[in-house]
Amino acid sequence: MPPPLKRQKLSSVKNPSKTSQPSEILFNPTARQDYLTGFHKRKVARADRARELAQKKDKEEKVLARKQLREQRKEDLSQHVAEFQRELQRMNDDVEAPGKLAEDEGTENGEAEVEVEDVTAQESEYVDEDKYTTVTVQAMDDTPTDDELDAAAARKAADAKLKAETDAKELEERRKKRPWLKEKPDDGKPKAKKKKFRYESKHERRETRNKQKAKNSKQAAARKAEKGEKGDRK
């Protein structure tokens, strides 16, 4: 077993704190009192510091979000301007020959005017060997005639009358039904009197038990006698 290691003293150059020993230790009661009574104060200070850090972080995140939003808006604006320039160039290319377009439009309008004719209120005559016929073409009118209005009103009145008669019949049938009564109707039969319940007294209960015992004893004696007779017969 090797010999125990000895502690080696370090020089003052390597560890100067070992050489400078305090000459006096003083007790500070004020610092001790502040430490013992300052738990809540230190807790509140830690909470305030954490709240300040959270607010600072939130503010930095908002600044970063606004910066990204500005960059996105700039990019969208540049794309919109480029699209507008392309659309403007396309419109300029389309409006190169305005005279030709106006002439074409005038020709198309003239043809349309020629094609449109009024076909209402026309009369045509057809002549055959022995017959002469005149055909008049008029615009159709969807307005109902007086006869149609009268027929519709008559049908409506008949339907209303039929419905009123049906409702009256249903109401009469409901009235004829037997109404519900809270009490049972009297059918004329005499009602049976309800027996009145009464507790037995102590003496009455004793007599009832004695009668039951006597009855049981009598029945037991009869059974024994019956068994004895059967044994004698055998």
Steps between C-alpha positions, in 0.01 A plus 500: 500500500652835401553766763229768535537807286611813675339834436725731314486869572442706194707804446353847528549549130271211403233560767531847656164468683646236729765733627269798573297392803235738643615664815149552644144367436213734583134401540250732326154468662342742247600284203373190680167670573467611137567147377253337739220749431563549127369175351179658370686805372747284307214288360319812375825628349550173312142515368549861386825409327334205322209725395740759358686231305170365359388850396835565335480171311142574390603843377787352298263244344255778402781702342612196302141427388453861381827482311394180324160654420664806342724279289202292388304813407794633299522171312125497431512860379784424261309202359186712459693772316654242268159350422356848438782579258439176310124568481561855378736374232241246385231770480731722293560213262126443463423867422723528195225520233200693645362599156473142387324397819247787467425404139445138594267602780298726267460217249381260766247752635361563151450131436326464831267787420410344168432164655266633772144526381172558674297185464205620707171604343569355154233391254545250218254407226475154346293451181397157377272401210177525701619640836635828628672502844651784703746414783577760768810454721480665843711488814378256762367643822536292817236702686214267607151573372195577712366146457825351625501733800139408583578127473805536728296695757225236490752218556655689789160560662406132460827390662447739791142375550612136494771571754255680730256206485779252579615706798142524630456121477824435687400747772159332539661156528736624770207644695308170482785309661465411868672767709763401751376523859711522810263273696370163383139529376229335709370180332213441751658202681528512881851568616663253738586643837867530567615301800649706773841381615548466874793372705428215746557550867743293706223280641352438155839402358550250787161341435573477128831323567333254743231418243764442234701272730190298594410463134851384413505251788164357394620458142823331620304254719273417207802429278656274766175306545473455123855365483429256791194361324698442182769312700244274666348410167835392366 
